[in-house]
Amino acid sequence: MTHPTTAPEKVPPAWRVFRSDAGRLWATRVPPFPSSKWKFGVEPMVDADDLVSLARVMAEQESRAALAGEQ
């Protein structure tokens, strides 16, 4: 796996972005969300076709995690 040549400008600090050997963009959260939040649809690893979509998915996961914390 390799790092993308251009990282999204608004990558949340806890996320690490990389490109798979097949060219797909992925991001993993370090540290991952607690497993107690997974039942709310929170994922510690996400993927997308492009950097804009990946940034959107990461922001969505952060939002879901925040909402799950209120449950």
N, C-alpha and C positions, 0 to 999 in steps of 0.2 A: 504494500500500500504506500501511496505517496501523498504528500500534502498538496492541496490545490495551489495553483500559481497565484491566485488572488483570493484572499480571505474576505468574507463579508465584513463590511465596515461596522456593523452593529451586532457582532457576536457577543452574547452575554458572557461575562468573565468565566463562568463555570463550564463552558462548553469548549470542546476541542474538535476542530473540523479537519476532515481528511478526505481524500479521494481513493476509492477502491481501485484495484487493478483493472476492473471492468469500466472504470470511469465514472461511477456513481459517487455523488457527494454524500458524506455521512457526517454526523456529529454525535459525540458522546459526552455525557455530563460527568464531570469530575469535581466533587464526589457525586455519585449517582443519587437520584431521589430515593428516599426511604421506601422500602417495599410496601409499607402500609398505604402509600399513595397510588400504587399500581392499579388497585381496583377502581380508581377514578379515571383511568385511562392515561395516567402519566407514564411516559416512556423515558428511560434513561439513554436511549440511542434512537436517532431518527435519520431519515434519508430523504433526498429530493433530487430532482433533475438539474436544478440550477441554484446559484447562491442566494438569489432573492427568495425563492421558495424555501430553501433551507433555513434562512433567517426567520421567515414567517413561522415555520414549524417549531423552531426552538422557542420563539416567543410564545407560541400557543402552549407548549409544554410548561413553560414557566408560569403562565397564567393558570393552567389547570392545577399545577402543584400548589399555587397560592390558594386557590378555591378549595382544594382538598384539605388544606390545613385548617380551614374554617369549619369543616364538617365534624 
